[in-house]
Amino acid sequence: MDYLPIFLNLNQRPCLVVGGGEVAARKAALLMQAGARVKVVSPQLSGTLDDYRQEGRIDYRAGEFAESDIGQVDLIIAATDIEAVNVRVSELAKARGIPVNVVDRPDLCSFIMPSIVDRSPVQIAVSTGGASPVLARMLRARLETLIPASYGRLAKLVDSFREKVQARFGSVDERRRFWETVIDGPIAEKVFAGQDESARADLEKAISSGGADMPARGEVYLVGAGPGDPDLLTFRALRLLQQADVLVYDRLVSEPILELARRDAQRIYVGKEKNYHIVPQEDINQLLVRLAKEGKRVVRLKGGDPFIFGRGGEEIDTLADEGITFQVVPGITAAAGCAAYSGIPLTHRDYAQSVVFATGHLKDNTFDLNWDALLQPNQTIVFYMGLSGCKNLCGELIRRGKPANTPVALVQQGTTQNQKIYIGELATMHEVVEKQEIKPPTLIIVGEVVKLHEKLAWFQPQGE
């Protein structure tokens, strides 16, 4: 071990930054976040540091570094581009036993500034001993994806109950087992979901009962899987996938996303296709209830966003009636994802100032749509589930006054390596569908913004 990792308490302690550029500004900002009183010495200041000076957040002495600047300080950072100044700061600090860091010069440092994952009061410092700051930043980025931002709130909750737990549980082992159950269970999940008061009440009850009344682990996470590309999952969706006992998933959830779940998680497929429902919706609702009551942590995984043509509201309505704890994790809806990966901005100052989402799913060969709302000027229309009814949709729009030459894009398997885009007009799009072997999932985009596709297309799928 080349360096001893430690955490310094610099709250209201004097610290010196030598240098006035943007690098010095970043170091000063870190010190201020830790509560330090920061003095900056430099002939001139960057815009950021000058803002700090005007706001009264730093003390500033204009001029070259002098030995007298050290005074009584607890820590020094040198961030100048003058070698002689950096060497002198290092020598003087080391001679006085003051911790010193010289930016990009580990040989002149007595401590290394790490990459930081900040979930205060939880903090993780990553360092390569100065060998590769870029690698340290990459490792930190990986950790950022695994650690919810709300871990800081969880740590504060735990800290506020430490004395009560010590008084209730006599041995270290009992306390450890209790806290492990709290930190890896429903109470923690309530904190992550923003239900802090409910989490606090459950923790009070669990302490009073000696852990006997710890809330059941059964819970349902309604998770939006996005339009297909696994890189579009949210951090929370990924974390819940990796801790779920059971996955209940739809047809539109891609295999690469399913592969991100725990290997030993049970998978239950409840997909629906046109006129063919493997599991009726009411049975899905009851399945979620049953699994949760068995104590399972259930991820209900839906393509896109669960609240946009996903019937997520019906499912959590049933869960609420049954008293089942649940969370909802939004996903990137198909309209946003497919449009972005097709180079089609859904709104654009020159073409469309609004966008509307509608279902193109036929019921008894008719559309139950608010056509007046759809046919507003300068508006993009996005139809979900409109492949089989494409001819009728386009014809109805024309019949109600939409120009026959209005551009239309049909996106198949958007955001995946199998994405294909078919461009046409309202009058001709049904012919494109008839000539091509197009299969769902598809999305239909109607409006002038489609004209931008060829110019703005950036995604190059590799699928055949």
C-alpha positions as CSV (number, residue, x, y, z in Angstrom):
1,M,0.0,0.0,0.0
2,D,1.7,3.2,-1.2
3,Y,-0.6,5.6,0.6
4,L,-2.7,5.4,3.7
5,P,-6.3,6.3,2.8
6,I,-7.6,8.7,5.4
7,F,-10.4,11.3,5.7
8,L,-9.5,14.7,7.1
9,N,-11.9,16.8,9.1
10,L,-11.3,20.3,7.6
11,N,-14.5,21.9,8.9
12,Q,-13.6,25.6,9.6
13,R,-9.9,24.8,9.3
14,P,-7.6,27.1,7.3
15,C,-6.3,25.7,4.0
16,L,-4.1,27.4,1.3
17,V,-4.5,27.1,-2.5
18,V,-1.6,28.4,-4.6
19,G,-2.7,29.2,-8.1
20,G,-5.5,31.1,-9.8
21,G,-6.7,29.0,-12.7
22,E,-9.6,26.7,-13.2
23,V,-7.7,23.7,-11.8
24,A,-7.1,25.7,-8.6
25,A,-10.8,26.6,-8.6
26,R,-11.8,23.0,-8.7
27,K,-9.5,22.2,-5.8
28,A,-10.8,25.2,-3.8
29,A,-14.4,24.1,-4.4
30,L,-13.6,20.6,-3.0
31,L,-12.1,22.2,0.1
32,M,-15.1,24.5,0.5
33,Q,-17.5,21.5,0.2
34,A,-15.6,19.9,3.2
35,G,-16.2,23.1,5.2
36,A,-12.6,24.5,5.0
37,R,-11.7,28.2,5.2
38,V,-9.8,28.7,1.9
39,K,-7.2,31.3,1.1
40,V,-6.0,31.6,-2.5
41,V,-2.7,33.2,-3.5
42,S,-2.1,34.1,-7.2
43,P,-1.2,37.1,-9.3
44,Q,-4.7,36.9,-10.9
45,L,-7.9,34.8,-10.6
46,S,-9.9,32.8,-13.1
47,G,-13.6,33.7,-13.5
48,T,-14.7,31.0,-11.2
49,L,-12.3,32.0,-8.4
50,D,-13.1,35.6,-8.8
51,D,-16.8,34.8,-8.4
52,Y,-15.9,33.0,-5.1
53,R,-14.0,36.1,-4.0
54,Q,-16.9,38.4,-4.7
55,E,-19.2,36.1,-2.9
56,G,-17.0,36.1,0.1
57,R,-16.3,32.4,0.0
58,I,-12.5,32.6,-0.2
59,D,-9.8,34.9,1.1
60,Y,-7.5,36.2,-1.7
61,R,-4.1,37.7,-1.8
62,A,-3.0,39.0,-5.2
63,G,0.7,38.4,-5.9
64,E,3.3,35.7,-6.2
65,F,3.6,32.9,-3.5
66,A,5.7,33.8,-0.5
67,E,6.8,31.7,2.5
68,S,4.8,34.0,4.8
69,D,1.6,32.8,3.0
70,I,1.8,29.4,4.7
71,G,1.3,30.8,8.2
72,Q,-1.0,28.6,10.3
73,V,-2.7,26.3,7.7
74,D,-3.7,22.7,8.0
75,L,-3.4,21.8,4.3
76,I,-1.9,23.2,1.1
77,I,-2.6,22.6,-2.6
78,A,-0.3,23.9,-5.3
79,A,-2.0,24.3,-8.7
80,T,0.3,26.6,-10.7
81,D,1.9,26.0,-14.1
82,I,5.3,27.3,-12.8
83,E,7.6,24.4,-11.8
84,A,9.8,26.4,-9.4
85,V,6.7,27.6,-7.5
86,N,5.3,24.2,-7.1
87,V,8.6,22.7,-5.9
88,R,9.1,25.5,-3.3
89,V,5.5,25.1,-2.0
90,S,6.1,21.4,-1.6
91,E,9.5,21.8,0.2
92,L,8.2,24.4,2.6
93,A,5.1,22.4,3.4
94,K,7.0,19.2,4.0
95,A,9.5,21.0,6.2
96,R,6.7,22.1,8.5
97,G,4.8,18.8,8.4
98,I,1.8,20.3,6.6
99,P,0.0,17.9,4.1
100,V,0.6,19.2,0.6
101,N,-0.7,18.2,-2.8
102,V,0.9,19.4,-6.0
103,V,-1.4,18.9,-9.0
104,D,-0.1,16.3,-11.5
105,R,3.1,15.9,-9.6
106,P,2.8,12.9,-7.2
107,D,6.6,13.1,-6.5
108,L,6.0,16.5,-4.8
109,C,2.9,15.4,-2.9
110,S,2.6,14.1,0.7
111,F,-1.1,13.1,-0.1
112,I,-3.1,12.3,-3.2
113,M,-6.4,13.9,-4.1
114,P,-8.7,11.0,-4.9
115,S,-11.7,10.7,-7.2
116,I,-14.7,10.9,-4.9
117,V,-18.1,9.3,-4.8
118,D,-20.0,11.6,-2.5
119,R,-23.1,10.3,-0.8
120,S,-22.5,12.4,2.4
121,P,-22.1,11.2,5.0
122,V,-21.1,8.2,3.0
123,Q,-18.0,8.9,1.0
124,I,-15.8,6.6,-1.2
125,A,-12.4,7.7,-2.4
126,V,-10.7,6.1,-5.4
127,S,-7.0,6.6,-6.0
128,T,-4.3,5.1,-8.2
129,G,-1.5,6.8,-6.2
130,G,-1.1,9.3,-8.9
131,A,-0.3,6.7,-11.6
132,S,-3.5,7.2,-13.6
133,P,-6.0,9.9,-12.6
134,V,-8.1,9.0,-15.7
135,L,-8.4,5.4,-14.5
136,A,-9.4,6.6,-11.0
137,R,-12.2,8.7,-12.6
138,M,-13.4,5.8,-14.7
139,L,-13.6,3.5,-11.6
140,R,-15.4,6.3,-9.8
141,A,-17.9,6.5,-12.7
142,R,-18.5,2.7,-12.4
143,L,-19.2,3.1,-8.7
144,E,-21.6,6.0,-9.3
145,T,-23.8,3.6,-11.2
146,L,-24.0,1.1,-8.4
147,I,-24.6,3.4,-5.4
148,P,-27.9,5.2,-5.2
149,A,-27.7,8.9,-4.4
150,S,-30.1,8.3,-1.5
151,Y,-27.5,6.2,0.4
152,G,-26.5,9.5,2.2
153,R,-30.1,9.8,3.5
154,L,-30.0,6.1,4.6
155,A,-26.7,6.7,6.5
156,K,-28.3,9.7,8.3
157,L,-31.3,7.6,9.2
158,V,-29.1,4.8,10.6
159,D,-27.0,7.4,12.5
160,S,-30.1,8.9,14.2
161,F,-31.0,5.5,15.6
162,R,-27.6,4.2,16.7
163,E,-28.1,4.9,20.4
164,K,-31.5,3.3,20.4
165,V,-30.2,0.2,18.7
166,Q,-27.2,0.0,21.2
167,A,-29.6,0.2,24.1
168,R,-32.0,-2.4,22.6
169,F,-29.4,-5.0,21.5
170,G,-26.8,-6.1,24.0
171,S,-24.2,-7.7,21.8
172,V,-22.2,-6.5,18.8
173,D,-23.4,-9.5,16.8
174,E,-27.0,-8.8,17.4
175,R,-26.6,-5.2,16.4
176,R,-24.7,-6.2,13.2
177,R,-27.4,-8.7,12.2
178,F,-30.1,-6.1,12.9
179,W,-28.4,-3.4,10.8
180,E,-27.7,-5.8,8.0
181,T,-31.4,-6.6,7.8
182,V,-32.3,-2.9,7.8
183,I,-29.7,-1.8,5.2
184,D,-30.5,-4.6,2.8
185,G,-34.2,-4.7,3.2
186,P,-37.6,-2.9,2.8
187,I,-36.7,-0.1,5.2
188,A,-33.7,0.9,3.0
189,E,-35.8,0.6,-0.1
190,K,-38.3,3.0,1.4
191,V,-35.6,5.6,1.8
192,F,-34.4,5.0,-1.8
193,A,-38.0,5.6,-2.9
194,G,-38.2,8.9,-0.9
195,Q,-40.6,7.4,1.7
196,D,-38.4,8.6,4.6
197,E,-41.1,9.0,7.2
198,S,-42.5,5.6,6.6
199,A,-39.0,4.1,6.8
200,R,-38.4,5.9,10.1
201,A,-41.7,4.5,11.5
202,D,-40.8,1.0,10.4
203,L,-37.4,1.3,12.0
204,E,-38.9,2.5,15.3
205,K,-41.2,-0.5,15.3
206,A,-38.5,-2.9,14.5
207,I,-36.3,-1.7,17.3
208,S,-39.1,-1.8,19.8
209,S,-39.8,-5.4,18.9
210,G,-36.2,-6.5,18.9
211,G,-36.3,-7.1,15.1
212,A,-39.4,-9.4,15.3
213,D,-41.6,-6.8,13.6
214,M,-39.2,-6.1,10.7
215,P,-41.4,-5.4,7.7
216,A,-41.8,-8.3,5.3
217,R,-39.4,-8.3,2.4
218,G,-42.2,-8.8,-0.2
219,E,-42.3,-5.8,-2.5
220,V,-43.0,-5.0,-6.2
221,Y,-40.9,-2.7,-8.3
222,L,-42.7,-1.4,-11.4
223,V,-39.7,-0.7,-13.7
224,G,-39.6,0.9,-17.1
225,A,-37.1,-1.0,-19.3
226,G,-37.0,1.6,-22.0
227,P,-37.3,0.9,-25.7
228,G,-34.6,-1.8,-26.0
229,D,-31.1,-0.5,-25.6
230,P,-29.9,-1.7,-22.2
231,D,-27.6,1.4,-21.8
232,L,-30.8,3.5,-21.5
233,L,-31.8,1.9,-18.2
234,T,-31.8,4.2,-15.2
235,F,-29.3,3.5,-12.3
236,R,-32.3,2.6,-10.1
237,A,-33.7,0.1,-12.6
238,L,-30.3,-1.6,-12.9
239,R,-29.9,-1.9,-9.1
240,L,-33.4,-3.3,-8.6
241,L,-32.9,-5.8,-11.4
242,Q,-29.8,-7.1,-9.7
243,Q,-31.5,-7.7,-6.3
244,A,-34.9,-9.0,-7.5
245,D,-36.0,-12.5,-6.6
246,V,-38.5,-12.7,-9.5
247,L,-38.8,-10.9,-12.9
248,V,-42.3,-10.6,-14.4
249,Y,-41.7,-9.2,-17.9
250,D,-43.4,-8.3,-21.1
251,R,-42.8,-9.2,-24.8
252,L,-41.2,-5.8,-25.5
253,V,-38.4,-6.3,-22.9
254,S,-35.1,-7.2,-24.8
255,E,-33.0,-10.1,-23.9
256,P,-29.9,-8.0,-23.1
257,I,-31.9,-6.2,-20.4
258,L,-33.1,-9.5,-18.9
259,E,-29.5,-10.6,-18.8
260,L,-28.7,-7.8,-16.4
261,A,-30.8,-9.4,-13.7
262,R,-29.6,-11.8,-11.0
263,R,-28.7,-15.2,-12.5
264,D,-30.8,-17.0,-10.0
265,A,-33.8,-14.8,-10.3
266,Q,-37.0,-16.6,-11.4
267,R,-38.4,-15.3,-14.8
268,I,-42.1,-15.2,-15.5
269,Y,-43.1,-14.2,-19.0
270,V,-46.5,-12.5,-19.3
271,G,-46.2,-11.0,-22.8
272,K,-49.1,-9.8,-24.9
273,E,-49.4,-9.7,-28.6
274,K,-52.3,-8.4,-30.8
275,N,-55.3,-10.7,-30.1
276,Y,-53.2,-13.0,-28.1
277,H,-52.7,-12.5,-24.4
278,I,-50.6,-15.2,-22.7
279,V,-51.7,-14.0,-19.3
280,P,-54.8,-11.8,-18.9
281,Q,-54.2,-8.4,-17.2
282,E,-56.2,-9.3,-14.1
283,D,-54.2,-12.5,-13.7
284,I,-51.0,-10.5,-13.9
285,N,-52.3,-8.1,-11.2
286,Q,-53.0,-11.1,-8.9
287,L,-49.7,-12.8,-9.7
288,L,-47.8,-9.7,-8.5
289,V,-49.9,-9.7,-5.3
290,R,-49.3,-13.4,-4.6
291,L,-45.5,-13.2,-5.2
292,A,-45.2,-10.2,-2.9
293,K,-47.2,-11.9,-0.2
294,E,-44.8,-14.8,-0.4
295,G,-42.1,-12.4,0.6
296,K,-40.5,-12.1,-2.9
297,R,-38.9,-8.9,-4.2
298,V,-40.6,-8.7,-7.6
299,V,-39.5,-6.6,-10.6
300,R,-42.4,-6.0,-12.9
301,L,-40.5,-5.1,-16.1
302,K,-42.3,-3.2,-18.9
303,G,-41.0,-2.0,-22.2
304,G,-40.7,1.8,-22.4
305,D,-42.3,3.6,-19.5
306,P,-44.8,1.8,-17.4
307,F,-47.2,4.7,-17.2
308,I,-47.3,5.4,-21.0
309,F,-49.6,2.8,-22.6
310,G,-48.1,0.2,-20.2
311,R,-51.1,-0.4,-17.9
312,G,-48.9,0.2,-15.0
313,G,-51.5,2.3,-13.2
314,E,-53.9,-0.7,-13.1
315,E,-51.3,-2.9,-11.6
316,I,-50.2,-0.6,-8.8
317,D,-53.9,0.2,-8.1
318,T,-54.3,-3.5,-7.3
319,L,-51.2,-3.5,-5.2
320,A,-52.3,-0.5,-3.2
321,D,-55.7,-2.2,-2.6
322,E,-53.8,-5.2,-1.2
323,G,-51.5,-3.2,1.0
324,I,-48.4,-4.3,-1.0
325,T,-45.4,-2.0,-0.9
326,F,-44.3,-0.9,-4.4
327,Q,-42.1,1.5,-6.2
328,V,-42.4,3.0,-9.7
329,V,-39.2,3.5,-11.7
330,P,-39.8,5.5,-14.9
331,G,-38.2,4.4,-18.2
332,I,-37.5,6.1,-21.4
333,T,-40.7,5.8,-23.4
334,A,-40.5,4.5,-27.0
335,A,-41.4,7.8,-28.5
336,A,-38.4,9.6,-26.9
337,G,-36.0,6.7,-27.5
338,C,-36.9,5.8,-31.1
339,A,-37.1,9.4,-32.2
340,A,-33.7,10.2,-30.7
341,Y,-32.1,7.2,-32.3
342,S,-33.7,8.0,-35.6
343,G,-32.5,11.6,-35.7
344,I,-36.0,13.0,-35.5
345,P,-36.5,15.6,-32.9
346,L,-40.1,15.4,-31.7
347,T,-40.2,19.2,-31.3
348,H,-38.3,21.8,-33.3
349,R,-38.7,25.5,-33.4
350,D,-39.1,25.6,-37.2
351,Y,-41.5,22.6,-37.5
352,A,-43.3,21.5,-34.3
353,Q,-44.0,23.3,-31.0
354,S,-45.9,20.4,-29.4
355,V,-46.0,16.6,-29.5
356,V,-48.8,14.2,-28.7
357,F,-48.7,10.4,-28.0
358,A,-51.6,8.2,-29.1
359,T,-52.4,4.6,-29.3
360,G,-52.9,3.2,-32.8
361,H,-54.4,0.0,-31.5
362,L,-57.7,-0.8,-33.2
363,K,-60.7,-1.9,-31.2
364,D,-63.6,-3.4,-33.3
365,N,-61.9,-1.9,-36.4
366,T,-62.3,1.7,-35.1
367,F,-60.1,4.2,-33.3
368,D,-61.2,5.7,-30.1
369,L,-59.1,8.8,-30.5
370,N,-59.5,12.5,-29.9
371,W,-58.9,13.6,-33.5
372,D,-59.3,17.3,-32.8
373,A,-56.5,17.1,-30.3
374,L,-54.3,15.2,-32.7
375,L,-54.8,17.6,-35.7
376,Q,-53.4,20.7,-34.1
377,P,-51.1,22.8,-36.3
378,N,-47.3,22.5,-35.8
379,Q,-47.7,19.4,-33.8
380,T,-45.9,16.0,-34.0
381,I,-48.1,12.9,-33.6
382,V,-46.6,9.6,-32.3
383,F,-48.6,6.5,-32.6
384,Y,-47.8,3.5,-30.4
385,M,-49.0,0.0,-31.6
386,G,-50.1,1.4,-34.9
387,L,-48.6,-1.1,-37.4
388,S,-51.7,-3.2,-38.1
389,G,-53.9,-0.1,-38.3
390,C,-51.4,2.1,-40.3
391,K,-53.5,2.3,-43.4
392,N,-56.6,3.3,-41.5
393,L,-54.7,5.8,-39.3
394,C,-53.1,7.6,-42.3
395,G,-56.4,7.6,-44.2
396,E,-58.3,9.0,-41.2
397,L,-55.8,11.8,-40.8
398,I,-56.1,12.7,-44.4
399,R,-59.9,12.5,-44.3
400,R,-59.9,14.9,-41.4
401,G,-57.8,17.5,-43.1
402,K,-54.1,16.5,-42.7
403,P,-52.2,17.1,-45.9
404,A,-51.6,13.8,-47.8
405,N,-47.9,14.7,-48.3
406,T,-47.3,15.0,-44.5
407,P,-44.0,13.1,-43.8
408,V,-44.3,9.8,-41.8
409,A,-41.6,7.7,-40.2
410,L,-42.1,4.1,-39.1
411,V,-39.4,2.9,-36.7
412,Q,-39.0,-0.9,-36.2
413,Q,-37.1,-2.2,-33.1
414,G,-35.9,1.3,-32.2
415,T,-32.7,1.9,-30.3
416,T,-31.5,-1.7,-30.9
417,Q,-29.0,-3.1,-33.3
418,N,-31.9,-4.3,-35.4
419,Q,-33.4,-0.8,-35.8
420,K,-34.9,0.0,-39.2
421,I,-36.6,3.2,-40.3
422,Y,-39.1,3.5,-43.2
423,I,-39.9,7.0,-44.5
424,G,-43.0,7.9,-46.4
425,E,-46.1,10.2,-46.5
426,L,-49.6,9.8,-45.2
427,A,-50.8,8.9,-48.6
428,T,-48.2,6.3,-49.3
429,M,-47.1,4.9,-45.9
430,H,-49.5,1.9,-46.1
431,E,-47.8,0.9,-49.4
432,V,-44.4,0.8,-47.6
433,V,-45.9,-1.4,-44.9
434,E,-47.4,-3.7,-47.4
435,K,-44.2,-4.1,-49.4
436,Q,-41.8,-4.6,-46.5
437,E,-41.8,-7.4,-43.9
438,I,-42.3,-5.1,-40.9
439,K,-42.8,-6.6,-37.5
440,P,-43.5,-5.1,-34.1
441,P,-42.5,-3.4,-32.0
442,T,-42.9,-0.4,-34.2
443,L,-43.6,3.3,-33.7
444,I,-45.1,5.7,-36.2
445,I,-44.1,9.4,-36.2
446,V,-46.2,11.9,-38.2
447,G,-45.1,15.5,-38.8
448,E,-42.8,17.9,-40.5
449,V,-40.0,16.9,-38.1
450,V,-39.5,13.7,-40.0
451,K,-37.9,15.8,-42.8
452,L,-34.8,16.1,-40.4
453,H,-34.2,12.4,-40.3
454,E,-31.7,12.2,-43.1
455,K,-29.6,15.1,-41.9
456,L,-29.6,14.3,-38.2
457,A,-29.4,10.5,-38.2
458,W,-26.5,9.5,-36.0
459,F,-27.2,5.9,-34.9
460,Q,-25.7,3.2,-37.2
461,P,-27.2,-0.2,-36.1
462,Q,-25.1,-3.2,-36.9
463,G,-28.0,-5.7,-37.3
464,E,-29.0,-7.2,-40.6
